[in-house]
Amino acid sequence: MTNRERVQAVLSFEKPDDRLPMIEWASWWDKTIRAWQEQGLSRELPWHEIAPTLGLDQHIQYWLPHRGPGCPGPKFNGGPIMEDEESYEAILPFLYPEHGPDGQLEDMRRRKAEHDAGAYPIWFSLDGGFWFPRTLFGIEGHLYSFYDYPELYHRILDDLADYQLRQMERIYEILTPDFMTFGEDMSYNNGPMLSEACFDEFLLPYYKKVVPFIREHGTKVIVDTDGDVTKMIPWLRRAGIEGVLPLERQAGVDLPALREAYPDFLFIGAFDKMTMRRDAEAMRGEFERLLPVMKTGGFIPSVDHQTPPDVPLERYRVYVAMLEEYASRAVRE
C-alpha cells in the first residue's frame, strides 16, 4: 500500500495490507537534529528528506497563518498583544490575512499529483478556539478573558471561524487533505485548562461552525492538545471532533483505557518518549503496552510529542526498527 493509503485505512478503522503508518507527527526539535548531525546525520539533508532517510513514512503538514506581517508581537514569551475591545480593533488590520496562506496553497498545487497518487498524506492545522485567543490576550490574560471579556471572546471566535472557512474553501479547490488538527493545547498534566461550562459556552459554538464543513469534505478532524485530555474527550465528541493527539504518557494518559471507553475515536501518538532515553528494553515494553490498541484500528502510534535531543541517533534507529516490527505485527496478529 502507499503511505497515504495506509493513513486513510487506519483513520477509517480498516487494516492496511502490510503495516500501520510509521510517522513522527510533530517532527523533531532543532536541538535534536543538531545533536544527530554531530552523531552522523548528514548536515546537507533537506528537512523534508529526514523522515524517509531515517526509515519513516513521509507526510506533509501545512499550518495556516492567522496573523499577518507587521502584527505587534508580545513583549515577553506568552505575553499579550491586546487586552480589550479597543485594542482588538487596533490590531484587527493585522489579523486574518486573506493572502497569508498563498504560498502554502501554491505548494499544495505542486504536491497535488504526488499526494493523489499516494506518495504521502497531506494534513493541515488551524489555530483553535482556545489557542488563537491566547496568542492575543497572552497566557494569563486569556484565562481571565472568559470572564472579563465574554462578548469579545465570542466576537474573536466568530471572526476566526469566518476566516478559516474562507481559507479552507481555497484548500478544497486544490485537494482533499487526509486529516487536520486544531492546535489548542488546552490541557495539562492535571487535565483541562478550562471548565466544561466554558468549553460549551465559547468553544462549542466555534467548533460547530467549522467542524461540519471539514467533515463534509472528507477530512478527519483531530484536536492537538498536550497533557491529560481524558476528561475532555466527551466534550470534543459533542463538538464533532473525531480524534485527538498526542496522548502524553507523562501526563498520565492511559491509551488502552481510552480505547475501551471510546472504541470509535481516533488516536495519534501515545508512545512514551521518555523510554527512548533509556534503552531498547524500555522501548519494547512501551510497544507491548500499545500493541493491543494498534490492533484495534483508528490509532497511529507515534512519539507522544517530539523526540528529546538527548536520545542518541542510533537509539532512534532502534526505535524506528521496532516501530516497523510492531506496525507489521498489528495487522498480522
C-alpha positions in Angstrom: 0.0 0.0 0.0 1.1 3.6 -0.4 1.8 5.9 2.5 -1.4 7.8 2.0 -3.5 4.6 1.7 -2.2 3.3 5.0 -3.1 6.5 6.8 -6.6 6.6 5.2 -7.1 2.9 6.1 -6.2 3.4 9.8 -8.2 6.6 10.1 -11.2 4.6 8.7 -10.7 1.8 11.2 -9.6 -0.5 8.4 -6.4 -2.7 8.4 -3.7 -1.9 5.9 -2.4 -4.8 3.9 1.1 -4.7 5.2 1.6 -2.4 8.2 0.4 0.6 10.1 1.8 4.1 9.1 5.2 5.0 10.5 5.3 8.7 11.2 6.6 11.2 13.7 3.7 13.6 13.5 5.5 16.5 15.3 8.9 16.1 13.5 11.9 16.9 15.7 13.3 19.7 17.8 16.0 21.7 16.1 18.2 20.7 19.1 17.6 17.0 18.4 18.6 17.4 14.7 21.7 19.3 15.7 22.7 16.6 18.1 22.1 13.9 15.5 24.2 15.8 13.0 27.1 15.6 15.5 26.4 11.8 15.5 26.5 11.3 11.8 23.2 12.5 10.3 24.1 14.5 7.1 24.0 18.2 7.5 23.2 18.5 3.8 19.9 16.6 4.2 16.9 18.8 3.4 14.3 18.9 6.1 11.6 17.0 4.1 14.0 14.2 3.5 14.9 13.5 7.1 11.9 11.2 7.7 12.5 8.8 4.8 16.2 8.8 5.4 15.5 7.6 9.0 13.1 4.9 7.7 9.8 6.7 8.4 6.9 7.5 6.1 6.7 10.9 4.6 3.8 13.2 5.5 3.3 16.9 4.7 1.7 19.4 7.1 0.6 23.0 6.4 -0.3 25.4 9.3 -2.4 28.3 8.0 -1.2 31.7 9.3 -3.7 33.7 11.4 -1.7 36.9 11.9 -0.2 38.9 9.1 3.0 40.8 8.6 3.5 43.8 10.9 1.3 42.4 13.6 2.6 43.5 17.0 4.5 40.9 19.0 4.3 40.2 22.7 6.9 41.9 24.9 7.7 38.6 26.5 7.0 34.9 25.8 3.4 34.3 26.4 2.6 38.0 26.9 -0.4 39.9 25.5 -0.7 42.0 22.3 -4.2 43.2 23.3 -6.4 43.5 26.3 -9.9 44.7 25.4 -12.3 45.6 22.6 -10.4 48.8 21.7 -7.1 47.1 21.5 -8.6 44.3 19.4 -9.9 46.9 16.9 -6.3 48.3 16.8 -4.7 45.0 15.8 -7.6 43.8 13.6 -5.9 45.0 10.4 -3.0 42.6 11.1 -5.2 39.6 11.8 -6.8 37.1 9.4 -4.6 37.7 6.4 -6.5 36.8 3.3 -3.3 36.2 1.3 -1.3 34.8 4.1 -1.7 31.2 3.0 -1.0 31.9 -0.7 2.5 30.3 -0.6 1.2 27.2 1.2 -1.6 26.9 -1.3 0.8 27.1 -4.2 2.9 24.4 -2.6 -0.2 22.2 -2.3 -0.8 22.7 -6.1 2.8 21.5 -6.7 2.3 18.4 -4.5 -1.2 17.5 -5.6 -0.2 14.9 -8.2 2.1 13.1 -5.7 -0.5 13.3 -3.0 -3.3 12.0 -5.1 -1.0 9.2 -6.3 -0.5 8.2 -2.7 3.1 9.3 -2.1 2.2 10.8 1.2 -0.7 12.1 3.2 -1.3 15.8 3.5 -2.8 17.4 6.6 -3.3 21.0 7.8 -3.5 22.7 11.1 -5.6 25.7 12.3 -5.3 27.8 15.4 -8.2 26.6 17.5 -10.7 28.5 19.6 -8.6 28.2 22.8 -5.1 28.6 21.1 -5.8 31.7 19.0 -7.3 34.0 21.7 -4.3 33.1 23.9 -1.9 34.5 21.3 -3.8 37.8 21.6 -4.6 38.0 25.3 -1.4 36.3 26.5 -1.4 33.3 28.7 -2.6 34.8 31.9 -5.0 37.4 30.4 -6.5 34.7 28.2 -7.7 32.6 31.2 -9.3 35.7 32.7 -10.8 36.7 29.3 -13.6 34.1 29.5 -15.0 36.1 32.5 -13.7 39.7 31.8 -14.5 39.9 28.1 -17.0 37.2 27.1 -18.6 39.2 24.3 -15.2 40.0 22.8 -14.2 36.3 23.1 -17.3 35.3 21.1 -16.5 38.0 18.5 -12.9 36.8 18.1 -14.1 33.2 17.5 -16.7 34.3 15.0 -14.1 36.3 13.1 -11.7 33.3 13.4 -14.3 30.8 12.1 -15.2 33.0 9.2 -11.6 33.5 8.2 -10.9 29.8 8.4 -13.9 28.8 6.4 -12.8 31.2 3.6 -9.3 29.8 3.5 -10.4 26.2 3.7 -12.6 26.7 0.6 -9.4 27.6 -1.2 -7.7 24.4 0.1 -10.5 22.2 -1.1 -10.4 23.7 -4.5 -6.9 22.2 -4.8 -7.0 18.9 -2.9 -8.6 17.0 0.0 -6.3 16.7 3.0 -6.5 13.4 4.8 -6.8 14.8 8.2 -6.4 18.1 10.1 -5.7 19.4 13.6 -6.9 22.2 15.6 -3.9 23.5 17.6 -5.3 24.0 21.1 -3.0 22.9 23.9 -5.9 23.3 26.3 -5.0 20.5 28.8 -2.0 19.9 31.0 -0.8 17.2 33.4 -3.8 17.7 35.7 -6.5 17.9 33.0 -8.3 20.6 31.1 -7.3 24.3 31.5 -10.9 25.4 31.2 -14.2 24.2 32.7 -16.8 22.2 30.7 -19.1 25.2 31.1 -16.6 27.5 29.4 -16.0 24.9 26.7 -19.7 24.7 26.0 -20.3 28.4 26.1 -17.3 29.6 24.0 -15.6 26.8 22.1 -18.5 24.6 21.2 -20.3 27.2 19.0 -17.0 27.8 17.2 -16.4 24.1 16.5 -20.0 23.6 15.4 -19.5 26.3 12.8 -16.2 25.0 11.4 -16.1 21.2 12.0 -19.1 20.2 9.8 -17.5 22.0 6.8 -14.3 20.0 7.2 -16.1 16.7 7.7 -18.4 17.2 4.8 -15.2 17.5 2.6 -13.9 14.1 3.8 -11.1 15.3 6.1 -10.7 13.7 9.5 -10.9 16.2 12.4 -8.4 15.9 15.2 -7.6 18.2 18.2 -4.0 18.7 19.2 -3.9 19.2 23.0 -1.0 18.3 25.2 -1.2 16.9 28.8 -4.1 14.8 30.0 -7.1 15.0 27.6 -9.1 12.2 29.3 -11.8 14.3 30.9 -12.1 16.4 27.7 -12.8 13.7 25.2 -16.6 13.7 25.8 -16.6 17.4 25.2 -14.7 17.1 22.0 -17.0 14.3 20.7 -20.0 16.6 21.3 -18.3 19.1 19.0 -17.9 16.6 16.2 -14.2 16.1 16.8 -13.1 12.6 15.6 -9.8 12.2 17.4 -7.0 13.6 19.5 -3.2 13.7 19.7 -0.5 13.4 21.2 -1.7 11.5 24.3 1.2 12.2 26.6 2.1 9.3 28.8 3.9 11.5 31.4 0.6 13.3 32.0 -1.0 10.0 32.9 -2.9 9.3 29.7 -3.9 5.7 29.6 -4.5 4.8 25.9 -5.8 1.2 26.5 -8.4 2.6 28.8 -9.3 5.4 26.4 -9.7 2.8 23.6 -12.0 0.7 25.8 -14.1 3.8 26.6 -14.1 5.2 23.1 -13.8 2.4 20.5 -14.6 4.7 17.6 -12.3 7.6 18.5 -9.1 8.3 16.6 -5.8 8.5 18.3 -2.3 9.6 17.2 0.9 9.5 19.3 0.9 7.8 22.8 4.4 6.3 22.6 6.2 7.4 25.8 9.2 9.4 24.6 10.9 9.0 28.0 11.5 5.3 27.2 13.7 6.4 24.3 16.1 8.0 26.8 16.6 4.6 28.5 17.3 1.6 26.4 15.8 -0.9 23.8 14.2 -3.0 26.5 12.2 0.0 27.8 11.1 0.9 24.3 10.0 -2.7 23.6 7.9 -2.6 26.8 6.2 0.5 25.6 5.4 -1.1 22.2 4.0 -4.1 24.0 1.7 -1.7 26.0 0.4 -0.1 22.8 0.2 -3.2 20.6 -3.4 -4.2 21.7 -4.6 -0.8 20.7 -2.6 -0.8 17.5 -4.6 -3.9 16.5 -8.0 -2.2 17.0 -7.5 0.3 14.2 -8.0 4.0 14.4 -4.6 4.5 16.1 -1.4 5.7 14.5 1.5 5.1 17.0 4.0 7.9 17.2 6.2 9.7 19.7 3.9 11.4 22.2 5.3 14.8 21.3 8.8 15.3 20.0 11.9 13.1 20.4 14.1 14.7 23.1 17.6 15.9 22.0 19.3 13.5 24.5 18.1 10.5 22.5 21.1 9.2 20.5 20.7 8.8 16.8 21.5 5.0 17.0 18.8 4.5 19.6 16.3 6.4 17.5 17.2 4.0 14.7 16.4 1.1 17.1 13.0 2.8 17.8 12.2 3.0 14.1 13.1 -0.7 13.6 10.8 -1.6 16.5 8.1 0.6 15.2 8.2 -1.2 11.9 8.2 -4.6 13.7 5.1 -3.7 15.7 3.4 -1.8 12.9 3.6 -5.1 10.9 2.5 -7.3 13.9 -0.5 -5.1 14.4 -2.0 -6.2 11.1 -0.8 -9.8 11.1 -1.8 -10.9 14.5 
